Amino acid sequence: MPDNSKKLIIFDLDGTLTKSKSPIDPEMADLVIRLLSVKKVAIISGGGYPQFETQFISRLPGAGDRFDNLLLLPTSGTRLFVWKGSWVEQYAENLTAAEKERIMSALNSALISTAYVKPAVVYGDIVEDRGSQITFSALGQKAPVEVKYAWDPTREKREKIADFLRKKIPEFDERVGGATSVDITRRGVNKGYGIRKLEQYLGLHPDEIAFVGDALFYGGNDYPARASGVDCFPVKGPEETKELIKKWL
């Protein structure tokens, strides 16, 4: 059950606060704004900062006076943004040119080995360099939600790609995320890493923090949060998340 003694509530974005790459709905926005008045709130997701702006920040009208209580961790916790009158980046675990080249080479081999076939219609880039993370999106980042969920509902296609990469480039972390994505970062730089950075930045103990995500199972992109020692709350989607927030309120 939610513990009201928690000082920081951390949420995954896609599949937790909203559907894949979709904006949060008005009810969720209202609940988050209300939560910001009583708790610190952090959002951590595989998406880049622009995606945070589109899906989340732009959907919180009139909440600017509460942004002091909001922290943003794009690209799986490899970056941290805090509010200082505007959003300011506190750190970024950027990949080097050599690291990116090694990842891209391995990813190309993985796609060939697992017989990935690029669809006739794609919606944006299939492979995206997010600076601190390389993301493979099978249909493109901007694919319609219903098309995304239909492509790999069992995660089997993406798990094959991720498994190949884990063997090919073990010095990096590979996580299945969203509905069609595989995220690649430096080894150990993941959502658990982001949570530990938040602990240091805010001076909090793991007992004072809760994490909410839809992929806390083994192999899910939220799974590293479990290793951080914070209380974790698995949800199946935004509606369950809303009920959790209401209990914290």
C-alpha positions, 0 to 999 in steps of 0.5 A, spaced: 500 500 500 502 507 498 506 510 504 504 517 505 511 518 509 514 518 502 517 524 500 519 523 493 514 519 488 518 517 481 514 515 475 515 511 469 512 515 463 510 510 457 505 505 460 505 508 467 502 515 466 500 515 459 500 510 453 506 509 449 508 516 446 501 519 448 500 526 452 497 525 459 490 526 459 487 531 463 485 527 469 492 525 470 495 532 469 490 534 475 492 528 479 500 530 478 499 537 479 495 536 486 501 531 488 506 536 486 503 540 492 505 535 497 510 531 494 517 531 490 515 528 484 520 525 478 519 522 471 524 517 468 523 514 462 527 512 456 524 518 451 528 524 450 527 531 453 523 533 447 518 527 448 518 529 456 515 536 453 510 534 449 507 528 453 508 531 460 510 538 461 506 542 456 500 538 459 501 541 466 498 548 465 499 553 470 503 548 474 509 552 473 509 555 481 510 547 483 515 545 478 520 546 484 518 539 486 518 536 479 525 533 477 525 530 470 530 524 468 530 523 460 533 517 456 533 512 462 536 516 467 542 518 464 540 525 464 537 530 470 533 536 469 531 541 475 527 547 475 531 554 476 526 558 473 527 554 466 529 547 466 536 546 467 540 540 466 544 537 472 548 531 469 548 527 462 552 521 461 553 522 454 556 516 449 563 518 446 563 517 438 567 511 439 561 508 444 556 510 439 560 507 433 560 500 437 553 500 439 551 502 431 555 496 429 552 491 433 545 494 432 545 493 425 548 486 426 542 484 431 537 486 426 540 482 421 541 476 425 534 476 428 531 477 421 528 484 422 524 487 416 523 494 416 516 496 415 514 499 408 511 505 412 515 507 418 513 513 422 520 517 423 527 514 425 528 507 426 534 508 430 535 515 434 541 518 437 539 521 444 546 523 446 546 519 452 542 513 449 541 509 442 534 507 441 531 502 436 524 503 435 521 498 430 516 502 427 519 509 428 518 514 434 511 517 431 508 511 430 500 510 432 499 507 438 495 502 436 500 500 430 505 500 436 502 495 440 500 490 435 507 489 432 510 486 438 505 484 444 509 479 447 516 482 447 519 476 443 521 480 437 525 486 441 527 481 447 531 477 441 534 483 439 536 485 446 539 478 447 543 479 441 546 485 443 547 483 451 552 478 448 555 482 442 556 488 447 556 486 454 559 493 456 553 496 455 546 495 458 540 493 453 533 494 455 526 493 452 522 499 453 515 502 450 511 498 445 517 497 440 523 500 442 530 497 445 534 502 449 542 502 449 546 506 454 553 505 458 552 499 463 549 500 469 547 507 467 539 505 467 533 507 471 536 504 478 542 509 476 537 515 476 534 513 482 541 513 486 542 520 483 536 523 485 537 520 492 544 524 492 541 530 489 535 531 494 539 528 500 534 522 501 534 515 503 531 509 499 526 508 504 523 515 503 522 514 495 517 510 491 517 508 484 511 506 480 512 503 473 509 498 468 515 494 467 518 492 473 518 484 471 525 481 470 527 484 463 523 490 463 526 497 463 523 499 470 526 492 473 533 496 475 529 500 480 528 494 484 535 494 485 535 501 488 532 499 494 526 503 494 519 501 494 516 499 487 509 499 485 507 495 479 501 498 475 498 495 468 497 502 465 495 509 467 488 508 470 492 504 476 497 509 476 491 514 478 488 510 483 495 510 486 496 517 486 489 518 489 491 514 495 497 518 496 493 524 496 
